Amino acid sequence: MDVQADHRRASTAKELVRAALLNAPFGETVSIKETIAVVRELGPDLTESDCQLIELIMLKAILLGRFVAFDMKE
């Protein structure tokens, strides 16, 4: 995922998750594992746990019309 341009103004976990998910086309399946990695890279100071990020990703993906691959254990 390339979210370099979209995250410049994003600072909260919700904003970073949204920026990461917007790069996936409508109807695309997004990886929980990859999305968390991108969000952690863009926001190294975030205090949210992986479980909290998973919840944010799941809810935001549904709102944005993306599918979610729960691939954390792979």
C-alpha positions as a printed NumPy array, in Angstrom:
array([[  0.   ,   0.   ,   0.   ],
       [  1.309,   3.407,  -0.914],
       [ -0.241,   5.988,   1.383],
       [  2.601,   8.478,   1.602],
       [  0.615,  11.394,   0.159],
       [ -2.622,  10.609,   1.997],
       [ -1.146,  10.414,   5.486],
       [  0.56 ,  13.832,   5.578],
       [ -2.394,  15.41 ,   7.385],
       [ -3.445,  12.266,   9.223],
       [ -2.373,  11.954,  12.815],
       [ -4.897,   9.777,  14.615],
       [ -5.306,   6.031,  14.215],
       [ -8.716,   6.563,  12.577],
       [ -7.222,   8.967,  10.034],
       [ -4.294,   6.668,   9.261],
       [ -6.547,   3.639,   8.842],
       [ -8.797,   5.62 ,   6.51 ],
       [ -5.819,   6.814,   4.454],
       [ -4.515,   3.248,   4.144],
       [ -7.9  ,   1.852,   3.112],
       [ -8.62 ,   4.572,   0.565],
       [ -5.78 ,   3.235,  -1.582],
       [ -7.617,  -0.053,  -2.102],
       [-10.231,   0.052,  -4.879],
       [-13.932,  -0.232,  -3.991],
       [-14.812,  -3.896,  -3.486],
       [-11.163,  -4.89 ,  -2.92 ],
       [-10.13 ,  -7.22 ,  -0.098],
       [ -7.735,  -5.562,   2.333],
       [ -5.345,  -7.44 ,   4.57 ],
       [ -5.605,  -6.74 ,   8.299],
       [ -1.934,  -7.669,   8.675],
       [ -0.731,  -5.333,   5.889],
       [ -2.992,  -2.475,   6.97 ],
       [ -1.736,  -2.643,  10.554],
       [  1.868,  -2.662,   9.288],
       [  1.217,   0.442,   7.169],
       [ -0.572,   2.254,   9.993],
       [  2.235,   1.422,  12.455],
       [  4.849,   2.638,   9.959],
       [  3.022,   5.917,   9.34 ],
       [  2.148,   6.454,  12.999],
       [  4.94 ,   4.972,  15.093],
       [  3.738,   6.882,  18.156],
       [  0.203,   5.462,  18.128],
       [ -0.851,   3.954,  21.424],
       [ -3.687,   1.812,  20.043],
       [ -3.295,  -1.946,  20.404],
       [ -3.517,  -4.29 ,  17.407],
       [ -6.99 ,  -5.3  ,  18.605],
       [ -8.099,  -1.666,  18.571],
       [ -6.625,  -1.184,  15.093],
       [ -8.39 ,  -4.329,  13.844],
       [-11.698,  -2.911,  15.046],
       [-11.007,   0.419,  13.33 ],
       [ -9.958,  -1.312,  10.1  ],
       [-13.004,  -3.56 ,  10.094],
       [-15.479,  -0.728,  10.684],
       [-13.839,   1.69 ,   8.248],
       [-13.468,  -0.997,   5.554],
       [-17.189,  -1.739,   5.733],
       [-18.035,   1.954,   5.434],
       [-15.68 ,   2.348,   2.456],
       [-16.962,  -0.758,   0.649],
       [-13.879,  -2.94 ,   1.124],
       [-13.711,  -6.566,   2.207],
       [-11.435,  -7.659,   5.055],
       [ -9.019, -10.597,   5.144],
       [ -8.393, -11.63 ,   8.75 ],
       [ -4.84 , -12.839,   8.158],
       [ -3.09 , -11.969,  11.421],
       [ -2.069, -15.578,  12.149],
       [ -0.495, -16.234,   8.728]])
